[in-house]
Amino acid sequence: MYISVDRYSAEEEDSETVYRMAAVMQQCAGLDVMLRRLGYIRDYQRGKRLVAVLLKLFDYCLKLPVNKAELIKPEKDTVRYVRGQLSESRSVVSIYC
């Protein structure tokens, strides 16, 4: 058994609308909220749907240079949140392998 994150591609979205929504994330502190939510996940089995949604949101957001610049700021501490989730997911995967 393995864990996978499904990409929900049932409905193709208008790319202009997606980029407009992704541009707002930096302005309204949405990236901060996403990082905090990622940091709150302790049980990967229970939080895998949230992780899937956050990954999709990060995928949209990181297509814009303004969001990339926001996430690499040292005060965001992005590396700590992502590293924590990577180590958590690695321990879950090792249980199933």
KERORO-923660 format. One record per atom (N, C-alpha, C): x negated, y negated, z; residue in one letter. Coordinates in steps of 0.1 Angstrom, whole numbers, plus 5000, padded with zeros to 4 digits. Atoms other than C-alpha are relative to their C-alpha. Layout:
<nodes>
XYZA;...
</nodes>
This chain:
<nodes>
499250125000M;500050005000M;499149885000M;500850135001Y;498749654992Y;501049885000Y;499350124999I;499949304997I;499849924987I;500250095011S;500649084967S;501049885001S;499250125000V;502048744962V;500649994986V;499350015013D;504648734935D;500149864995D;499850135006R;504848444912R;501450004995R;498650015004Y;508448344907Y;500049924987Y;499950075013S;508648264870S;501350034993S;498749975006A;512248344865A;500649884992A;499450125007E;513047984855E;498849914997E;501050095004E;510647764836E;500349865004E;499750144995E;510447414852E;499449904990E;500550115009D;509947094833D;498749955007D;501350034994S;506247014838S;499949855004S;500050144996E;506846634839E;500749985014E;499350014987T;509246674868T;499150065011T;500949934990V;506846914886V;498949915004V;501150094997Y;503946664883Y;500549885007Y;499450124993R;506146374894R;500250045015R;499849964986M;507046574926M;498750035007M;501349974994A;503446684931A;499349875004A;500750134998A;502246324929A;500549945013A;499550064987V;504446234959V;499450065012V;500549924988M;502846494982M;498949925007M;501150084994Q;499846274988Q;500549885007Q;499550124995Q;501845964994Q;500850015013Q;499149994988C;504246105020C;499550105010C;500749914991A;501746325039A;500550144999A;499649875002G;503146635024G;498950105000G;501249915000L;499646785020L;499650035014L;500349974986D;499146745057D;500950105006D;499049904995V;502346925065V;499750144995V;500349875005M;501447205042M;498850065007M;501149954993L;498047245058L;500350055014L;499649964986R;499547245093R;500850135000R;499149885001R;502147505083R;499150124997R;500949905003L;499347715069L;499250055012L;500849974988G;497447695101G;500950065011G;499249944990Y;500447805122Y;500350154998Y;499749865003I;500748145105I;499050095007I;500849914993R;499448405128R;500250154996R;499649875005D;501248715116D;500350004985D;499950015015Y;500648755079Y;501250084995Y;498949925004Q;503349025076Q;501349915001Q;498850084998R;506048785090R;499949874992R;500150135007G;504648475072G;499750014985G;500449995013K;503948615038K;500849934990K;499150085009R;506948445021R;499649855001R;500550134998L;505748115036L;498749984993L;501350015007V;502248175023V;500250004985V;499750005014A;503648254989A;500549864995A;499550135004V;505547924988V;498949905001V;501150104999L;502547725001L;499050024989L;500949985011L;500347884975L;500549944987L;499450065012K;502747784948K;500049855000K;500150154998L;502947424962L;498649954998L;501450045002F;499147404964F;499650014985F;500349995014D;498947524928D;500549884992D;499450125007Y;501247244916Y;499249875004Y;500650124995C;499546984938C;498649984996C;501450015004L;495947064929L;499849984985L;500150035015K;496647004892K;499849854999K;500150145001L;496546634900L;498849955008L;501250054993P;493246454908P;500249935013P;499750074987V;494846234935V;500150105012V;499849904989N;495846544955N;498750075003N;501349944998K;492446704950K;499149915009K;500850094992A;490746394963A;500549995014A;499550014986E;493046384993E;499650135008E;500349874993L;492446755002L;498550025004L;501449984997I;488646725001I;499449905011I;500450094989K;488546445027K;499750075013K;500449924988P;486646565058P;501049995011P;499150014989E;489346435082E;501250104998E;498949915002K;491946675066K;499650145005K;500449874994D;489846975078D;500650124992D;499449905009T;491147175048T;499350145001T;500849875000V;488347435050V;500350085012V;499749924988R;489247535086R;501350074998R;498749935002Y;492847605076Y;499950114990Y;500149905010V;492047795045V;499150125004V;500949894995R;489147995061R;500850085010R;499249934990G;491448085090G;501050104993G;499149925007Q;494048225066Q;499350114992Q;500849905007L;491448405045L;499650115009L;500549904990S;490048585076S;501250085005S;498849934996E;493648665087E;500550104990E;499549915010S;494648815054S;499050114997S;501049895001R;491349015052R;500250105010R;499849904989S;492149175085S;501350084997S;498849935003V;495649265073V;499850104989V;500349925012V;494349405040V;499250125005V;500849894995S;491749615059S;500850115007S;499149914993I;494549775079I;500650104990I;499349925010Y;496249905048Y;499150074990Y;500949935009C;493150015029C;499350125006C;
</nodes>
